[in-house]
Amino acid sequence: SLKLERQQEPVFPMPQIRSNDSHLQVPAMDRKEPLREVLTGFLEGSKALTALFVTRQGALVASAGQVHSLDVEGIAALVAGMFAATRELARLIGEEEFSLLLQQGKRRHLHLSLVDTDVLMVAVFDDQQRAGAVRYAARKAAESAREVLNAGRGEGEQALRDRMDSGEFQEFALNLIDKFFQ
């Protein structure tokens, strides 16, 4: 019979290499609650039903509002795909990208906006007259979210650099190299 062994997580995760499309990891837990608070404030100001922050890769970062009846992980993945397709459409007409998408249905609407290079904001709302209020509140929420995201990015990179400079990491790396040649 085939026996599967679970691979042990390395003590030091390999640093993530960033490209132009940026491979954001989901923000650390200490930033998720402040991001959720930003979304809650957005919902109060816009009267939208649901709000999400998602990465461009489709990972859910934070959510607020009426999320119990929605597949928020599915929405996050599909929104990321929509933004990727729309970015390519923008390039075809000579734009770098579009920073805002509005999808209007008969009863429910989606407002999708770019918060920064890695994070998107999704708002679900149900009244067309609120589109302007949603857009205005989303712009303010994006500013607050950028502050939260930027506050933590530098700290994580410095912590990783500190760990990589330690003797433990060097020993780990040498042992890993030895395993490749065994």
C-alpha positions as CSV (number, residue, x, y, z in Angstrom):
1,S,0.0,0.0,0.0
2,L,1.1,3.6,-0.7
3,K,2.0,5.5,2.5
4,L,2.0,9.2,2.3
5,E,4.4,11.1,4.7
6,R,3.6,14.6,5.8
7,Q,6.5,16.9,5.0
8,Q,7.7,18.9,8.0
9,E,7.5,22.6,7.7
10,P,10.9,24.3,7.7
11,V,11.8,26.3,10.8
12,F,12.6,29.2,8.5
13,P,10.3,29.7,5.6
14,M,11.9,30.7,2.4
15,P,11.6,34.4,1.6
16,Q,9.1,35.2,-1.1
17,I,10.5,36.8,-4.2
18,R,8.4,39.7,-5.5
19,S,7.8,40.4,-9.2
20,N,5.9,43.1,-11.0
21,D,2.7,41.3,-10.4
22,S,3.6,40.9,-6.7
23,H,2.9,37.8,-4.7
24,L,1.4,39.2,-1.6
25,Q,1.1,36.9,1.4
26,V,-2.1,37.4,3.4
27,P,-1.4,40.1,6.0
28,A,-0.5,38.9,9.4
29,M,-3.2,38.3,12.0
30,D,-2.3,41.5,13.9
31,R,-3.4,43.5,10.9
32,K,-6.6,41.6,10.1
33,E,-8.6,43.1,13.0
34,P,-7.7,46.7,12.0
35,L,-8.6,45.9,8.4
36,R,-11.9,44.5,9.6
37,E,-12.5,47.7,11.5
38,V,-11.9,49.7,8.3
39,L,-14.5,47.6,6.5
40,T,-17.0,48.1,9.4
41,G,-16.5,51.8,9.2
42,F,-17.0,51.6,5.4
43,L,-20.3,49.8,5.8
44,E,-21.5,52.4,8.3
45,G,-20.7,55.2,5.9
46,S,-21.9,53.7,2.7
47,K,-24.8,51.5,3.9
48,A,-23.4,48.7,1.7
49,L,-24.3,45.1,2.8
50,T,-21.0,43.4,2.7
51,A,-17.3,44.4,2.3
52,L,-14.2,42.4,1.7
53,F,-10.5,42.9,1.3
54,V,-8.9,40.3,-1.0
55,T,-5.5,39.9,-2.5
56,R,-4.9,40.0,-6.3
57,Q,-4.3,36.3,-6.1
58,G,-7.8,35.7,-4.7
59,A,-7.1,35.2,-1.0
60,L,-9.6,36.6,1.5
61,V,-7.9,39.1,3.8
62,A,-10.8,40.5,5.9
63,S,-14.6,40.7,5.7
64,A,-17.5,42.5,7.4
65,G,-21.2,42.8,7.1
66,Q,-23.6,40.2,5.8
67,V,-21.1,37.5,5.0
68,H,-23.0,34.5,6.5
69,S,-25.0,33.8,3.4
70,L,-22.2,34.4,0.9
71,D,-19.3,32.3,-0.4
72,V,-16.8,35.0,0.4
73,E,-13.8,32.7,-0.6
74,G,-15.4,32.1,-4.0
75,I,-16.2,35.8,-4.4
76,A,-12.5,36.6,-3.5
77,A,-11.2,34.2,-6.2
78,L,-13.6,35.4,-8.9
79,V,-12.9,39.1,-8.1
80,A,-9.2,38.5,-8.5
81,G,-9.8,36.9,-11.9
82,M,-12.0,39.7,-12.9
83,F,-9.4,42.3,-12.0
84,A,-6.7,40.3,-13.9
85,A,-8.9,40.2,-17.0
86,T,-9.7,43.9,-16.7
87,R,-6.1,44.8,-16.3
88,E,-5.3,43.1,-19.6
89,L,-8.2,44.9,-21.2
90,A,-6.8,48.2,-19.9
91,R,-3.5,47.4,-21.4
92,L,-5.0,46.7,-24.8
93,I,-6.4,50.2,-24.9
94,G,-3.3,51.9,-23.6
95,E,-4.0,52.1,-19.9
96,E,-1.8,50.6,-17.2
97,E,-4.9,49.3,-15.4
98,F,-8.4,50.3,-14.2
99,S,-8.6,51.0,-10.5
100,L,-12.4,50.7,-10.2
101,L,-15.1,48.3,-11.5
102,L,-18.8,48.6,-11.0
103,Q,-21.1,45.6,-11.7
104,Q,-24.8,46.4,-11.6
105,G,-27.5,43.9,-11.3
106,K,-31.3,44.3,-10.9
107,R,-31.1,44.1,-7.1
108,R,-27.5,43.7,-6.1
109,H,-24.4,45.5,-7.2
110,L,-20.6,45.1,-6.8
111,H,-18.1,47.9,-6.4
112,L,-14.5,46.7,-6.8
113,S,-11.6,49.0,-6.2
114,L,-7.9,48.8,-6.0
115,V,-6.6,49.6,-2.5
116,D,-2.9,49.2,-3.3
117,T,-0.8,47.1,-5.6
118,D,-1.7,43.9,-3.8
119,V,-5.1,44.3,-2.2
120,L,-8.6,44.9,-3.7
121,M,-11.8,46.0,-1.9
122,V,-15.2,44.5,-2.8
123,A,-18.5,46.0,-1.7
124,V,-21.9,44.4,-2.2
125,F,-24.8,46.8,-2.1
126,D,-28.4,46.8,-3.1
127,D,-29.6,50.2,-4.0
128,Q,-28.4,52.0,-7.2
129,Q,-28.8,55.4,-5.6
130,R,-26.0,54.4,-3.2
131,A,-23.4,53.9,-5.9
132,G,-21.9,57.4,-5.3
133,A,-21.9,56.9,-1.5
134,V,-20.2,53.6,-1.9
135,R,-17.6,55.0,-4.2
136,Y,-16.9,57.9,-1.8
137,A,-16.7,55.7,1.3
138,A,-14.6,53.2,-0.5
139,R,-12.0,55.9,-1.4
140,K,-11.8,56.8,2.3
141,A,-11.6,53.2,3.4
142,A,-8.8,52.5,0.9
143,E,-6.7,55.3,2.5
144,S,-7.2,53.8,5.9
145,A,-6.4,50.3,4.7
146,R,-3.2,51.5,3.0
147,E,-2.0,52.9,6.3
148,V,-2.7,49.6,8.1
149,L,-1.1,47.5,5.3
150,N,2.0,49.7,5.0
151,A,2.5,49.9,8.8
152,G,3.1,46.1,8.9
153,R,5.0,45.5,5.6
154,G,8.3,46.9,6.8
155,E,8.1,45.2,10.1
156,G,7.7,41.8,8.6
157,E,10.6,42.3,6.1
158,Q,12.9,43.4,8.9
159,A,12.0,40.5,11.1
160,L,12.8,38.1,8.2
161,R,16.1,39.8,7.5
162,D,17.0,39.5,11.2
163,R,16.2,35.8,11.2
164,M,18.2,35.2,8.0
165,D,21.2,36.9,9.6
166,S,21.1,34.5,12.5
167,G,23.5,31.6,12.8
168,E,20.4,29.3,13.1
169,F,19.3,30.2,9.6
170,Q,22.8,29.7,8.1
171,E,22.9,26.2,9.7
172,F,19.4,25.4,8.3
173,A,20.4,26.6,4.9
174,L,23.6,24.6,4.9
175,N,21.7,21.4,6.0
176,L,19.2,22.0,3.2
177,I,21.9,22.3,0.6
178,D,23.5,19.1,1.9
179,K,20.2,17.3,1.5
180,F,20.1,18.3,-2.2
181,F,23.3,16.5,-2.9
182,Q,22.7,13.3,-0.9
